[in-house]
Amino acid sequence: MSTPLARAQAKLREIEQELGKYPDFQLYLIAKADKDRARMERLLMAIPAFALWCKLRDSVVLATASPL
């Protein structure tokens, strides 16, 4: 894991495994409707690891997105 992106992806997977213990997180992952995901996201923000997971997920997505 030499690059910051690789470290962030590894940490993201680690946090996701930890969050997998929460049934609400599992429901969040399978929710399709934006309204449902937004509602669940507000509830899950009470879990500190979820907030970190969201930030890391967004960072990884931005880093791996292809330029226009």
C-alpha positions in Angstrom: 0.0 0.0 0.0 2.3 2.7 -1.2 -0.1 5.3 -2.4 -2.5 7.4 -0.3 -5.3 6.2 -2.5 -4.5 2.5 -1.8 -4.3 3.3 1.9 -7.7 5.1 1.8 -9.3 2.2 -0.1 -7.9 -0.3 2.5 -9.2 1.8 5.4 -12.6 2.1 3.6 -12.9 -1.7 3.4 -11.8 -2.0 7.0 -14.5 0.4 8.2 -17.1 -1.2 5.9 -16.5 -4.6 7.6 -16.9 -3.0 11.0 -20.1 -1.2 9.9 -21.4 -4.5 8.5 -22.3 -5.5 12.1 -25.1 -2.9 12.0 -28.3 -4.0 10.3 -29.2 -0.4 9.5 -25.9 -0.1 7.5 -26.7 -3.2 5.5 -30.2 -1.8 4.7 -28.5 1.5 3.7 -26.3 -0.4 1.2 -29.2 -2.1 -0.4 -31.6 0.9 -0.5 -32.2 2.1 -4.0 -34.4 5.2 -3.5 -32.4 8.4 -2.8 -35.1 9.5 -0.3 -34.6 6.2 1.7 -30.8 6.5 1.6 -30.8 10.1 2.7 -33.1 9.3 5.7 -31.0 6.3 6.7 -27.8 8.4 6.3 -29.1 10.9 8.8 -29.7 8.1 11.3 -26.4 6.4 10.7 -24.4 9.6 11.2 -24.7 8.9 15.0 -22.1 6.2 14.4 -18.7 7.9 14.2 -17.3 5.2 11.9 -20.1 5.9 9.4 -19.2 9.6 9.1 -15.6 8.6 8.4 -16.8 6.0 5.9 -18.8 8.5 4.0 -15.9 11.0 3.8 -13.5 8.3 2.7 -16.0 6.9 0.1 -16.4 10.4 -1.4 -12.7 11.0 -1.5 -12.0 7.6 -3.2 -14.7 8.3 -5.7 -13.3 11.7 -6.5 -9.8 10.3 -6.8 -10.7 7.5 -9.1 -13.1 9.5 -11.3 -11.9 10.0 -14.8 -11.4 13.7 -15.8 -13.9 15.2 -18.3 
